[in-house]
Amino acid sequence: MNVEEIKERLIKNFPKDKVEAFDLRGSGDHFSVVVISDKFENISLVDRHRRIYSIFKDEISQEIHAMQIQTYTYKEWRDKK
């Protein structure tokens, strides 16, 4: 997978939200993703990550070796800034 494919898949699942994807090593198998969505309201961090991992369940440990995940609601994102 590449960054664009990861971003497209995230946008498909979070169409009205902010998503970013980065290739951490330039190797196409270590990625970082940021998803800002109110769909995460009242959802634990573990369940947020499970949701992201489920989007890539067929690629995790095959094409994707590692994925760093950051998830926020819009309020959490504003408070972080």
For each residue, the residues with C-beta under 8 A, 3 or more apart:
1: 5 6 28 31 56 59 63 64
2: 5 6 23 28
3: 6 7 21 22 23 31
4: 7 8 21
5: 1 2 8 9
6: 1 2 3 9 10 21 31 33 56
7: 3 4 10 11 19 20 21
8: 4 5 11 12
9: 5 6 12 13 55 56
10: 6 7 13 14 19 21 33 35 52 55
11: 7 8 14 15 19
12: 8 9 15
13: 9 10 55
14: 10 11 17 19 35 37 39
15: 11 12
16:
17: 14 35 36 37 38 39
18: 34 35 36 37 77
19: 7 10 11 14 33 34 35 36
20: 7 33 34
21: 3 4 6 7 10 31 32 33 34
22: 3 31 32 33
23: 2 3 26 27 28 30 31
24: 30 31 32 66 68
25: 29 30
26: 23
27: 23 30
28: 1 2 23 63
29: 25 63 64 65 66
30: 23 24 25 27 65 66 67
31: 1 3 6 21 22 23 24 64 66 67 68
32: 21 22 24 67 68 69 70
33: 6 10 19 20 21 22 52 67 68 69 70
34: 18 19 20 21 70 71 72
35: 10 14 17 18 19 40 52 69 70 71 72
36: 17 18 19 71 72 73 74 77
37: 14 17 18 40 71 72 73 74
38: 17 41 73 74
39: 14 17 43
40: 35 37 43 48 71 72 73 76
41: 38 73
42:
43: 39 40 47 48 51
44: 47 48
45: 48 49 71
46: 49 50
47: 43 44 50 51
48: 40 43 44 45 51 52 69 71
49: 45 46 52 53 69 71
50: 46 47 53 54
51: 43 47 48 54 55
52: 10 33 35 48 49 55 56 67 69 71
53: 49 50 56 57 60 67 69
54: 50 51 57
55: 9 10 13 51 52
56: 1 6 9 52 53 59 60 64 67
57: 53 54 60
58: 62
59: 1 56 62 63 64
60: 53 56 57 64 67
61: 64 65
62: 58 59
63: 1 28 29 59
64: 1 29 31 56 59 60 61 67
65: 29 30 61
66: 24 29 30 31
67: 30 31 32 33 52 53 56 60 64
68: 24 31 32 33
69: 32 33 35 48 49 52 53
70: 32 33 34 35
71: 34 35 36 37 40 45 48 49 52
72: 34 35 36 37 40 76 77 80
73: 36 37 38 40 41 76 77
74: 36 37 38 77 78
75: 78 79
76: 40 72 73 79 80
77: 18 36 72 73 74 80 81
78: 74 75 81
79: 75 76
80: 72 76 77
81: 77 78
